Structure formats: structure tokens, C-alpha cells
Amino acid sequence: MPISTPEDDLRPLIRKRAAELGFDVARFTRAEAPADAGAHLAQFVAESRHGDMDWLARNTERRASPDALWPGARSVVVLGMNYGPSPGTAAVPAACRPEAGGPRRNGAISVYAQGDDYHDVIKAKLKQLAEFIAGKFAAEVKVFVDTAPVMEKPLAQEAGLGWQGKHTNLVSREFGSWLFLGSIFTTLELESDVPEADHCGTCRRCLDACPTQAFTAPYRIDARRCISYLTIEHKGHIAREFRAAMGNRIYGCDDCLAVCPWNTFASQAREARFHARAEFVEPALAELSQLDDAAFRHLFRKSPIKRIGRDRFIRNVLIAIGNSGDAGLADHPRRLLSDPSPLVRAMAVWALGRLLDREGFAALRRNYFPGECDTNVQNEWSRGAAENAE
């Protein structure tokens, strides 16, 4: 039978096992909706700030309350794993920024995606910890990591792992911005840890660092303007107003995280699988642009990048090439003008409009435009020609 009364404090045993499995922090809270979390989520969705992340709109009620997700749950074990970059490594290379001088021939991948897919790493460890809890204490358990309708950041704040900063991400006094989260719901009645207070103070570095002004106010983000959303979640054509500001970011953006002063206390990830792979640190845009579907799936087979698919990734690469300022890269988008994907073809046109002079772009348009029937591609040719003429 599940344990339903707090006889002894079981938390030290669970923390000990969590540490043995590689978790950097384990805290506990009630399986109840954090204060105001549901209302904030409902407002976020009502204002359409979630963009085309329809899964958020579909699960607002279940997401807002752990007991709605699983009525039998009494406590939540919230786990964190540090994925901090190595000391001295800039989380946001200077080349990412639009004001950086000179050609930019390399792409920038978010820190969290430079190693193995954290879903796979953490879920396996969560299952081991859940099995320990179920076997040791005869409790029922359910494991969640990111993909389920769980509001992990508000729960993490309630459990004392950190607080949701003005950029809406979790900030830890011990690990700064670099914590992966997972949770275990259980029928155990466990004493809650003390919630973490907000320590942002008057600081607004994260808000000011955003290249696309995605923050409408402190603690309020419009995902439709966020580079992480645009490069990862958004399936279609990225609006022209955001492309130049993307710089050479091809998967995610760490600007608001990297500037946080609390990163002073951060350390490199203990888990080796979260360490950056050499091929994902400022990779050459020219090489990435040549990936077909099979090569894309092979390169990113253990990476979270694989889930966006080859076409969306090449879309991002072409925007970075267009922002590179290096006309020597023009052969790569030129080759992709005949790509099977209209998403890729449209961004190839846009990149060429940025890299070629007026005459060169006009000559390409004469050769390719007459046979092109996709509306988005036609629009890119027309807009590119108009901007080239200015």
C-alpha cells in the first residue's frame, strides 16, 4: 500500500539516491498548483503569445495543476541537472551579435543543445529514481521531463530550486541559468522544502540583451518574437523583421540566460554527455548548408536538434548565411534554389538578396523566377529585388 502519512523524513534517502544517479539538486513540494501559475498561463495563451505551440493551448487546465494531471499525487520531487558550459567558454560567442564586425562564417547553437539530448539522459535517471522510491517506500510514482503538461519552472520555484527570473526562465543561486529540470509525482506525503524567493532585484540585463525585444515587460515574454521559439518551435517562414536580428543563431538563443549575474556561481556540468561536442561549437555554415535529410539525421542523431527536421534547420542556416556579410558563401544558397523544400528555397532567395549586388541578384531572378510557383518564394524574389534597388 502507498505510504500516505509522514512518519519519518524520507527526503534524505531520496536526495542521496538522486545524487548517486547524477542529479545536482533534489527538492520537494506539494502536488498543488503554484500560486497564480494557472492564471499567468491562461493569459499567455489568451494573448496568443504562445505562437503556434498549440500543445500549450490544448493542456492549459492539466498543465496548471499537478493534481489535475494526476489526482492521486500528493508530492512532487523536482530534480535538476546542471548543464553549465566549461569555465571561460562564452555561452554567447561575440559573433552571434549583429554588431560584431567582419564576416561570420560559423553558426551558434544554444548551450543546451551542444551535447546529448537532455530528454534521453534525464528520463533514464528519473526512471531509476522513481523505481527506487516505488520499491523502497511502496509508493506510486509517475515521471515527467519537459514533454508532459507540467509547469516545471513554477514547481521548481515552489520546491526551492530557484526562481523564475524576469526572462521567465529558472535562475539558481548555485547554478545560475543552467539547470535541466525533471519531476517525479508520487503518492508519498513528503514535507515540502522552502520556496525560493525572487533575487532579480532591479537588474534587467536579460531584458535588454534580447535581440528581438521579445520581453513585453519583466516576467512577460512574447514567444512569437523569441529567437529560440523561431528557430526551434516555429514550423513556417520566419518573419523578415526578425531575420537580421537572428545573426548567426541557428538553433536557440542564450543571450538572456548568459548575461545573468547569477552565472558567476555557475560551474561546468558534471554529466559528460552534456559537454559540448566539438562539431557543435560554432560549426561552419557552409558545411551545414550541404546536409541532406540522411546526413542531418546522422549528425544530430543524439541531439535535440534532430526533432526540428532538416528543412527547418537549413532554413535557420540560410538566414545565418544571409547575415554573414560574406559573399563567398553565396554558392551555398544558390545551390539550394532548387531544393525540394519551399521553406529552404525561400530562405535561399533571401540569403542571396543579402549577399549579392543588384546586378547579380537580378540575373538570378531572371533565371529562376519564371518557373517558380510557390507564393512565398516569389515574394522573396520580389522583396529581395526591391531591397537591392534601394
N, C-alpha and C positions, 0 to 999 in steps of 0.2 A: 504493500500500500504506500502511496506517496506520503512523505513527511509533510505535515500541514501545520505544525507548531514549532516555534523557535526554541528548541530545547537547549542545544549548545550552539555556539557560534561556529558555523561550518565554513565561514568565509576564508579563514587562513588556509584550510586544506585545499579549497578551490583555487585560491591565489597561488599556492605552492605548485599545484599541478599545472596551472596556466603558465607559470614561469618556466617550468620544465619543458613545456611544449613550445616555448619561444615567444610567448606574449610578453610585451613590455609593461603592460598595465592591465589590471582587472579590478573593476569596481561593481557595485551592486545598487539597484534601485527597485522601487515598486513597479509592477506591471500596470502602470496607470498613465494616462495622458499627461505629459508635461504641461504646465500652465501656459495657456494661450497658444500652444503649438498648433492645435487644430484650426483655430481662428486665423492664424497667420497663413497657414497652408491654403485655407479656403479663399482668403483674399488674394493670395498669389495666383491661384487658378482663375478666380473670377475676373482678375485684371489681365488674363491671358499672358502673364509674364513667364509662364512655363513653355511658351512656344509650341512646338509640335511634339512635346513629350506627353503624349496622350495618356500614358500609363499613370501619370500623376493625377489627372482628372478622373480617371476611372476608379481609383482606390483611395480617394480622399478620406472617407469615413474610416476605413480599415487602417489607413496609414496614421490617422490622427490619434488612435488609441490602441495600445497593445492588447487590452482586454477585448477589443472588438475583433482583433486579428485572431486571438486565441482566448476565449473566455476562461479557460482553466488555468491560465498563467497567473502566478502570484508574484514572482520576482523576475528581474532581468539581470543577467550577468553581462556587463558591457566590457568588451575586450578591445585593446588597442595594440597595434604593432607599428613600431617606428620604421619609417622608410626614408629617413633623412639622408641627403646626399653627403658625400665624403667631405670632410673639412677642407676649406679652401677652394671648393668647387662652386662656381657661381650657379645658383639654381636657374637664373635667367641670364644667359650669356648676353653681353653688350650688343652682339649682332642682331639680337631679336628686336631691338628697339628701332622704330622708324628713323630716329635722329642719328643713328650710328652712321658714320661716314664710310664710303667705299663700297665696292660690290659685296654682296652677301651670297655666297655660293653654297652655303650649308643651311640645313633646316634645324629647327628647335623642337624637341619633343619634351612634353611635360615630364617632370622628375618621376612621377608615379608610374609612368609607362615605359621607363628606360630599362626596367628589369622584367622579371616574370609577372604574369597576370596575378594580381593580388587575390582575386576571387578564388583561384585554384589553390593558392598557398594557404590562405586563411581558412577556407572552408574545410580543408582536410584537418587542420588543427582544431577548429571548432568542433568537428565531429568527434575527435578523440577526447576533448574535454567534456563534451556532452555525454559520451559513453561512460566516462569516469563518474560524473555526477549521478547519472541514472543507476549505475551499478553500485556505487558506494552508498548512496542515500535513498535508493528505491524511489526515485523521483521521475516524473515525466519531463521530457525536455524537447525543445524544438530549436533548430539552428537557423540563423539568418545572417546573410552577409550581402548587403547592398542591393541585391536584385529583388528582394521581397519588399512588400509595402510597410516598411518600418522606418520611423523617423529617428534614425540613429544618432544624429547630432544633438537634438534636444534630450534624448535619453542619456547620451554621454555626459551632457552638462548636469543633468539631474543626478547622475552617478558620481560626479566629481572628476571626470577625466580631463575636463577643460571647459571652455565656454565658446559659444558661437560669437565670433568677432563681428566687427562691422562689415566684413566681407561675406558674412553668413557661414563661413567655414569654421570648423573647430580649431581653437587655439589652446595649446597646452603650455603650462609654465615650465614643464620639464622637457617637452619635445618640440615646442614651437608649432609650426604649421604641418608637421609631417607625421600624421598618425592615420593608419588604416583602421577602420572600425568593423567590428562584428559583434553579434549578440546571441545569447542563449536564453530563451524563455523557459521557465521551469515552474513546476507546481510547488517547489520548496518555498517556505516562508523564510526569507533571508532579511536580516537587518540592512537597511539602506545606508549607504555612505552619504557623507555631507555633500550637497550640490556645490559646484564651483561657482564663484562669483565672477562677474564681468570685470576684467582688468584692462580693457582698452583705454579707459580714461578719455583724454582729449585727442589722442592720436588719430590721424586719418590718413596715414601713409598708404594703406591698402586702397582706399577710395580714390586717392589722387593718382595712383600708379596705373589704374585701369586704362588701357589704350583706347577703348571704345566707349568709355563713360557708361558702363553697364550698371553702376550703382545709382539709383534714383535718390537715395538718402542712406544714411548709416543703417545697416541691418536690412536693407531692401535692395534686391538685385532684380534686374530685368534680364532673364536668361537669353532673350532674343538678341541682346547686344553683346553677350559674353563670348569671347573667343573660344573658350573651352566648349561651350554649347555649340557654337557654329561649326567648329572643326570635328566634333565628335557626334553630337546628337542630331544635328540638322542634316536631313537627308537630301535636300534640294540645292538649288543655286544660292550661293551666299550673296546677299545684297551688296551692290557696288560700294555703298557708303562705308562698309566695314573692311573691304579688302586691303586697302593701303595700310590701315592701322594694324592688320594682322602681321605685317612684317614677314619674318621667315618662320612663324609658328605653324607647324604642320600637323600637330596633334596636341591639343590642350594649350593652356597658358598658366604660368606660375607667378605672374607679376604681383598679384595682390597677396599671395602667400609669401613670396620671397622677401618682400620689403618689411615684413612684420618684425618689430624689435624683439619679440619673444624668441625669435630664431637664434638669438645669442646663446641660448641654453640648449639648443638642439645638438644632436650627435648623429654620427653615421649609423645607418641601420645595422643591427646585429645579424639579421637574416640575409645570408649571402645572395639569395635569389632576388632580393630587392635592389642589389647593387646594379649600377648602370652597365649595360653591355656596351662594349666599345663601338659597335656598329650603330648604336642608337644615340650616341653623343655627337651632336652636330653632324649628322650624316650628309653626304654630298647630294644636293638636289638633282644633279644630272643623272646620277645612278638610280635614285629613287623613281625618277620620271620614266625609266625604262622597264619598270616592273609590269609584267602581265599578271593575270589572276593567279596562276600557279606559283610564280616567283614571289608574289605578295604573300600568299598563304604560307609558303615555306619560310620566308624571312620572319614573319610575325606569328609563327605557329604557337609560341608560348606567351605571346604578348597580348595585352588588352586591345592593342591597335587592330588586331585581326577582326574584331567584331564590326568595324565600320565598313569593311569591304574595300576592294581595290579601287573602285571608281571614285568613291568619296575621298579616299586617301590621295589619289592622284589629283583630284580637284584641289585639295589643300596644297599639294606640292607645286602645282602650276601657279597658284596665287603667290606662293613664296618666290617662284622663279620670276613672275612679273614684278615683284617688289625688289628683286635682287640688284637692279641697276646694271646688270652685266649682259650686254648684247651678245656676248659669246655663248650664252645659254639658249639663244633663240632657236637653234636647230631642234631642241627637245620639244617645245610646244608646237613647232612647225610639223614635226613628225606625228604629233597627236591630233592634228586637224582631221585626220581620217579615222580616229579611234571609234570603235563601235558605240561607246557611251556618249550621248549628247551632253551629259554633265561634264565630261572630260573635254569634249570638243569646244564647248562654250568657254571654259576657262583657258584653253589653249589660245583661243582668239583674244581673250582679254590680256593674257600674258604677252602676246606678240604686239598688241597695241601699246603696251608699256615699254617694250624693248626696241621696237623698230622705229625708224624715222618715217616721215609722212609718205615718202615715195615707196619705201619697202613695204609698208603696210597696205598701201593702195594696190600694189602689184599682186600681193597675196589675195586680197579681196576679189580682184578680177578673176583670179584662177579658181577660187574655192566657193565664193558666194553663190553663183548662179545655180549650182546643183544642190545647195543646202536648203532643206525644207524645215528644219527644226526652228521654231519661233525664237527660242532663247539664243540659239547660235546666231541667227540672223540679227537679233537685237545687239549682240555683242559686236558683230561686224559694223553695224551702223553706228553704235555709240563709240566704238574704237576709232572709226574714221572721223567722227565729229571732234573727238578729243584730240586726235592727231593733227587736225587742221587748226586748232586754237593756238 
